[in-house]
Amino acid sequence: MVKTTGKLTRLDNITLFEKLPPTKFYSIDQYYIDKADIGVAGAVDSSVNDRDLNLELYIALLIFTNRASVAKDICT
């Protein structure tokens, strides 16, 4: 199992993302995700001898400050 370490940056809302120094991990207190526009892609691969199974899942989503931002088509 691979382990990763790094600083966790706490954001009050997504608009602060560009205003703070970059870190590896973020937590956001106030956010809205438009569930209608989530992109998902995945892949499954097994080794030649079928001893290993690799699953990959990629998720892309827009993070807004609130629901009104989605209605106005304003991405922050």
C-alpha positions in Angstrom: 0.0 0.0 0.0 1.3 3.4 -0.9 1.1 6.1 1.7 1.3 9.9 1.1 1.9 12.8 3.4 1.6 16.5 3.1 0.0 19.6 4.5 -3.8 19.9 4.7 -5.0 23.4 3.9 -8.4 24.4 5.3 -10.5 26.7 3.0 -13.6 28.5 4.1 -14.8 28.5 0.5 -13.3 27.6 -2.9 -12.6 31.2 -3.8 -9.6 31.1 -1.4 -7.9 28.3 -3.4 -5.9 30.7 -5.7 -5.1 33.2 -2.8 -3.1 30.7 -0.6 0.1 28.9 -1.3 -0.4 25.5 -3.0 -0.4 22.4 -0.8 -1.1 18.7 -1.5 -4.4 18.4 0.3 -7.4 20.7 0.9 -10.6 20.7 2.9 -13.4 23.1 2.0 -16.0 24.2 4.6 -18.6 25.8 2.3 -19.1 24.4 -1.2 -21.7 23.3 -3.7 -21.1 20.6 -6.3 -23.3 20.5 -9.4 -24.1 16.8 -9.5 -25.6 17.0 -13.0 -22.2 17.7 -14.6 -19.9 15.2 -13.0 -17.5 13.4 -15.3 -16.4 9.8 -14.5 -14.0 7.5 -16.3 -12.5 4.3 -15.2 -10.3 1.4 -16.2 -9.8 -2.2 -15.1 -6.6 -4.1 -15.8 -5.3 -7.5 -14.7 -1.8 -8.9 -14.8 -0.8 -11.7 -17.2 -1.1 -14.3 -14.5 -4.3 -12.8 -13.1 -2.7 -12.3 -9.6 -3.0 -8.5 -9.7 -6.1 -6.4 -10.4 -5.7 -2.7 -11.0 -8.8 -0.4 -10.7 -8.6 3.2 -11.7 -11.3 5.8 -11.2 -11.1 9.4 -12.3 -13.8 11.9 -11.2 -14.0 15.5 -12.5 -16.4 18.0 -10.9 -17.0 21.7 -10.6 -16.9 23.2 -7.2 -19.0 26.3 -6.7 -19.4 28.6 -3.7 -23.2 28.1 -3.7 -26.1 26.9 -5.7 -26.8 30.4 -7.1 -23.4 30.3 -8.8 -24.4 27.3 -10.9 -27.7 28.9 -12.0 -25.8 32.0 -13.2 -23.2 29.7 -14.9 -20.4 31.4 -12.8 -17.5 29.1 -12.1 -15.3 30.2 -9.2 
